[in-house]
Amino acid sequence: MKTNTIFLSPDEMPRQWYNILADIKMNPPLGPDGKPVTPEMLAPVFPMNLIEQEVSTERWITIPDEVMNIYSIWRPSPLIRAVNFEKALGTPAKIYYKNESVSPAGSHKPNTAVPQAYYNKVFGIKKLTTETGAGQWGSALSFACSQIGLECKIYMVRISFDQKPYRKAQMQAWGGKCVASPSNETNAGRAILAKDPNTPGSLGIAISEAVEAAVSDTTGQTRYALGSVLNHVMLHQTVIGLEAKKQLEKTGDYPDIVIGCAGGGSNFAGIAFPFVSDKMHGKKVEIYPVEPIACPTLTRGPFVYDHGDTARYTPLLAMHSLGHAFVPPPVHAGGLRYHGMSPIVSQLVTENLLTPKAVSQIDAFKAGVLFARTEGMIPAPESNHAIAQVVIEANRAKETGEKKVILFNLSGHGLLDLGSYEKYFANELDNYAISDEDLAKSEAVFKDFPKPQLLKSI
Ligand SMILES: *Cc1c(COP(=O)(O)O)cnc(C)c1O
């Protein structure tokens, strides 16, 4: 039998995550006093073992056995040569994709949810709180907590809670407790409800509620978990790229171009960082994070110090940002509607190791539908952004006749996002370009903050 799928056996699975902090310089997060935050300041929010991982500069960090066992439910994930997609595009390029939609939650997010739950459990924590927008992170953390044996409480942005009942049911199926945010359970939630009982909620409000719920538990046995942006999240996701590299070695190919969609940066980091390491050591490879033109954090936002959340609870992070009060247009790729970006991904952009790209929502769905009709998988709206960039590169290869090797990450499937496909088929999707004036306004919020240094790692 001839197959286009490249498998790894369980014993070929990477046993360690790759920590890119060993190889690059970073501006530190700053506290309210303008000084670098200390691990102790984060202790009420995260367990100390994860805080240590957040700042670790060890190049390789061993994946605990218990995490490996849970990973093995869906890992190693397949690498697939998209032969039918190549044919439909008429390109000489070879297109490979890593299929992260095969996890129980349907996306890459369990790659970090499981180790986060594990380290919390080892530290003696009994319960995790978090926020979720579209529901992908809340469901991944519910799954992880059910495997590890922790309670899980999710504050889900009200409008999504009402619009996406299946996500809520998914969380419930794994035992997670999901409430609409703002809720009556926290001071932050009650204050907002008092002012506006019919508010649709926002990610900023939901973060405030989840953090408050964690730090106000007087037993000290509750912590908060975040699904993207932070260094330890990027670390855990590198299992994607490490596997992909081994799988590609079996084919004899090495990618000319690596592509992932970027919201907070974690699935992109996962597929890309092992190749960024090669690039820092002289390998020739182009690496593209792809965002929506409606939320152009890397392509149009400056590299600054800004808060990670709207309520300004988080430290100041050195990152590309559109301003912490920026409310992105309602594109259907909910996971890509974030004003900021992983500080590590941002640092790599400032060093020209990555070349950010932006595509429109309609081009993204067009590419995703062609992918579904040729390769079978119906991609998540977020993943469609990566696929749209793949189409651009495949068409370029067709013009030049070059046999480029393209690798991209399929971050998730779209089976719980079919409503957005329905809108695409009914021609009801908007491309939402943003004017320079509007961006300038939203970026005014960080003009008085300290400025990060332009550091050179290589
Ligand atoms: C959450 C999510 C994203 C965006 O988050 P990143 O941290 O940028 O990876 C992309 N794709 C899917 C399927 C998601 O669930």
PDBQT file of the ligand as one rigid body, heavy atoms in Angstrom, charges set to zero:
ROOT
HETATM    1  C1  LIG A 501      -6.394  28.761  19.899  1.00  0.00    +0.000 C 
HETATM    2  C2  LIG A 501      -6.169  28.343  18.504  1.00  0.00    +0.000 A 
HETATM    3  C3  LIG A 501      -5.277  29.045  17.647  1.00  0.00    +0.000 A 
HETATM    4  C4  LIG A 501      -4.583  30.308  18.035  1.00  0.00    +0.000 C 
HETATM    5  O1  LIG A 501      -3.744  30.245  19.154  1.00  0.00    +0.000 OA
HETATM    6  P1  LIG A 501      -2.167  30.192  19.030  1.00  0.00    +0.000 P 
HETATM    7  O2  LIG A 501      -1.686  30.321  20.431  1.00  0.00    +0.000 OA
HETATM    8  O3  LIG A 501      -1.722  31.350  18.165  1.00  0.00    +0.000 OA
HETATM    9  O4  LIG A 501      -1.810  28.900  18.414  1.00  0.00    +0.000 OA
HETATM   10  C5  LIG A 501      -5.090  28.561  16.362  1.00  0.00    +0.000 A 
HETATM   11  N1  LIG A 501      -5.729  27.458  15.920  1.00  0.00    +0.000 NA
HETATM   12  C6  LIG A 501      -6.591  26.773  16.707  1.00  0.00    +0.000 A 
HETATM   13  C7  LIG A 501      -7.274  25.579  16.145  1.00  0.00    +0.000 C 
HETATM   14  C8  LIG A 501      -6.835  27.185  18.019  1.00  0.00    +0.000 A 
HETATM   15  O5  LIG A 501      -7.677  26.496  18.796  1.00  0.00    +0.000 OA
ENDROOT
TORSDOF 0
